[in-house]
């Protein structure tokens, strides 16, 4: 598989997986149980934590080798800026968290379903950026191994996007009263990922000196999403072992993907 094809595949698979997950709404009459939701969200959390460490933070530190003993600085600052970026989005975009029944951002007269859609959409942005930055770094390096590693990251995110798509569309069916609308909302929430993947690709491939910062930025944004939303929404306190095993299994899957392919 050539490098261009791997890049296109990586950008497409993250969107298609969300679409497939959203299609679950056509086959389920009710929302998924709390136990299954805990498992799904725990699994997604594990994938994102492992991807942040293996595919983003470690490459960020390695990419700043010319900083000598200070090679952790771009990773540290980039990581924190990624979290601040999500804080900014939370303050400027009106959205509603179904998991904890809380509304954030400006109080604008929008439908609840629209605000639920925006909550998921803004938190999909870091995943798209992560894939884009990884492929952009590979393009700048010009090595096939970098593309394979980036594809492993995209596959890992795609795996967790499937249950994430289901976790979006099923509550949307309740909120909108329509399977078709719920499916479209779920699919549209994933469309932001390839868009920001393209943005990340061109940023990382053009501004090669900033690649360590970009990679850590994506990691910080993803960890922020895990800590603020996925873990609390998974209700680990109700099903601690189930959610914890979901996290561990997700982490293990992403770790194997990155090590085996990267």
C-alpha positions in Angstrom: 0.0 0.0 0.0 1.5 3.3 -1.0 1.7 6.3 1.3 -1.0 8.4 -0.4 -3.4 5.5 -0.2 -2.6 4.9 3.5 -3.3 8.6 4.2 -6.7 8.6 2.4 -7.6 5.3 4.1 -6.7 6.7 7.5 -8.8 9.8 7.0 -11.8 7.8 5.7 -11.8 5.0 8.2 -12.3 7.3 11.2 -15.4 8.7 9.6 -16.8 5.5 8.2 -16.5 3.8 11.6 -18.6 6.5 13.3 -21.2 6.1 10.5 -21.4 2.4 11.0 -21.7 2.8 14.8 -24.5 5.3 14.2 -26.4 2.8 12.0 -27.0 0.7 15.2 -30.0 3.0 15.8 -31.8 1.2 13.0 -31.6 -2.1 14.8 -32.2 -1.2 18.5 -35.6 -0.2 19.7 -34.3 1.1 23.0 -31.2 2.8 24.2 -28.2 0.6 25.2 -28.1 -0.5 28.8 -26.1 1.4 31.4 -23.7 -1.6 31.7 -23.0 -1.7 27.9 -22.6 2.1 27.9 -20.1 1.8 30.7 -18.2 -0.8 28.7 -18.3 1.3 25.5 -17.1 4.5 27.2 -14.4 2.7 29.2 -13.1 1.0 26.0 -13.1 4.4 24.2 -11.2 5.9 27.1 -8.5 3.2 27.1 -8.0 3.6 23.3 -7.6 7.4 23.6 -5.2 7.2 26.6 -3.0 4.6 24.9 -3.1 6.6 21.6 -2.1 9.7 23.4 0.9 8.0 25.0 2.2 5.6 22.4 1.3 7.5 19.2 1.5 11.1 20.2 3.4 12.0 23.4 6.4 9.5 22.9 6.8 10.6 19.3 6.6 14.2 20.4 9.5 13.8 22.9 11.5 11.8 20.4 10.9 14.5 17.8 12.4 17.1 20.1 15.7 15.3 20.4 17.6 18.5 19.4 16.4 20.1 22.6 18.8 17.8 24.5 17.8 17.2 28.1 14.9 19.7 27.6 13.2 17.5 25.0 10.2 17.2 27.2 9.4 20.9 26.9 7.4 20.8 23.6 5.5 17.8 24.8 4.7 19.4 28.2 3.6 22.8 26.8 1.8 21.3 23.8 -0.1 18.8 26.1 -1.3 21.6 28.4 -2.3 23.8 25.4 -4.4 21.0 24.1 -6.4 20.9 27.3 -6.8 24.7 27.3 -8.1 24.4 23.7 -10.9 22.2 24.8 -11.7 24.5 27.7 -12.0 27.4 25.2 -14.3 25.3 23.0 -16.4 24.4 26.0 -16.9 28.1 26.7 -17.6 29.4 23.2 -19.8 26.5 21.8 -23.2 25.9 23.3 -23.6 22.2 24.0 -25.4 19.7 26.3 -23.9 16.7 28.0 -26.4 13.9 28.1 -24.3 11.9 30.5 -24.5 14.3 33.4 -27.5 16.3 32.1 -25.5 19.6 32.1 -25.5 22.5 29.7 -22.3 24.4 28.9 -21.3 27.4 26.8 -23.4 30.4 25.8 -27.1 30.1 26.6 -28.5 30.2 23.1 -31.9 29.1 22.0 -31.1 25.8 20.2 -32.8 22.5 20.3 -31.5 20.0 22.9 -30.7 17.5 20.2 -28.5 20.2 18.4 -26.7 20.9 21.7 -26.1 17.2 22.2 -24.7 17.0 18.7 -22.4 19.9 19.3 -21.1 18.3 22.5 -20.0 15.2 20.7 -18.7 17.2 17.6 -16.3 19.5 19.5 -14.9 16.5 21.3 -14.3 14.7 18.1 -12.0 17.5 16.9 -8.9 16.2 18.9 -9.2 12.8 17.3 -9.2 14.2 13.8 -6.2 16.5 14.6 -4.3 13.5 16.1 -4.7 11.5 12.9 -3.8 14.5 10.7 -0.8 15.4 12.7 0.5 11.8 12.7 0.2 11.6 8.9 1.6 15.1 8.4 4.7 14.1 10.4 5.0 11.0 8.3 4.8 13.0 5.1 7.5 15.4 6.3 9.8 12.5 7.2 9.0 10.7 4.0 9.3 7.3 5.6 6.8 4.5 5.0 7.2 3.4 8.7 5.7 6.7 9.8 2.7 6.2 7.6 2.1 2.7 9.0 2.3 4.1 12.5 -0.1 6.8 11.6 -2.5 4.3 10.1 -2.3 2.2 13.3 -3.4 5.3 15.2 -6.3 5.9 12.7 -7.4 2.3 13.0 -7.3 2.5 16.8 -9.5 5.6 16.8 -11.8 4.0 14.2 -12.3 1.0 16.6 -13.4 3.3 19.4 -15.5 5.4 17.0 -17.9 2.5 16.3 -19.3 2.2 19.9 -19.0 6.0 20.2 -21.3 6.4 17.1 -23.8 4.1 18.7 -23.6 5.9 22.0 -24.4 9.1 20.1 -27.2 8.0 17.8 -29.3 6.0 20.4 -29.8 8.8 22.8 -30.5 11.1 19.8 -33.4 8.8 18.8 -35.0 9.5 22.2 -34.3 13.2 21.9 -35.6 13.6 18.3 -38.1 10.8 18.1 -36.7 9.8 14.7 -34.2 7.1 13.8 -33.3 8.9 10.6 -32.5 12.2 12.4 -30.5 10.2 15.0 -28.5 8.5 12.4 -27.8 11.7 10.5 -26.7 13.5 13.8 -24.4 10.6 14.7 -22.9 10.5 11.2 -22.5 14.3 11.1 -20.7 14.3 14.5 -18.0 12.1 13.0 -17.7 14.2 9.8 -15.6 16.8 11.7 -12.8 14.2 12.2 -11.6 13.9 8.5 -12.0 17.7 8.2 -9.7 18.4 11.1 -7.4 15.5 10.0 -6.8 17.4 6.7 -6.1 20.6 8.7 -3.7 18.7 11.0 -2.0 17.1 8.0 -1.2 20.3 6.3 -0.1 22.0 9.5 2.3 19.2 10.5 3.7 18.7 7.1 4.3 22.4 6.4 5.5 23.5 9.9 7.9 20.7 10.5 9.6 22.4 13.4 6.3 22.5 15.3 5.5 18.8 14.9 6.4 17.8 18.5 4.1 20.6 19.7 1.3 19.5 17.5 1.5 15.9 18.5 1.4 16.7 22.2 -1.4 19.3 21.6 -3.6 16.5 20.2 -2.7 14.2 23.1 -3.6 16.9 25.7 -6.9 17.6 24.0 -7.8 13.8 23.9 -6.8 13.3 27.5 -9.0 16.3 28.5 -12.0 14.7 26.8 -11.3 11.4 28.5 -11.0 13.0 32.0 -13.9 15.4 31.7 -16.5 13.5 29.7 -15.8 9.8 28.9 -14.9 8.6 32.4 -17.6 10.6 34.2 -20.3 9.6 31.6 -19.3 5.9 32.0 -20.7 5.9 35.5 -17.7 3.8 36.8 -19.1 4.2 40.3 -22.1 2.0 39.4 -20.1 -0.6 37.5 -16.5 -0.2 38.5 -15.0 -3.5 37.3 -16.9 -3.5 34.0 -15.8 0.1 33.2 -12.2 -0.5 34.4 -11.9 -3.7 32.3 -13.2 -1.6 29.3 -10.5 0.9 29.9 -7.8 -1.8 30.2 -9.0 -3.7 27.1 -9.1 -0.5 25.1 -5.6 0.5 26.2 -4.3 -3.0 25.4 -5.8 -3.0 21.9 -4.3 0.4 21.0 -1.0 -0.5 22.5 -0.8 -3.7 20.4 -1.8 -1.8 17.3 0.9 0.8 17.8 3.7 -1.6 18.7 2.8 -4.2 16.0 2.3 -1.7 13.2 4.4 1.2 14.4 
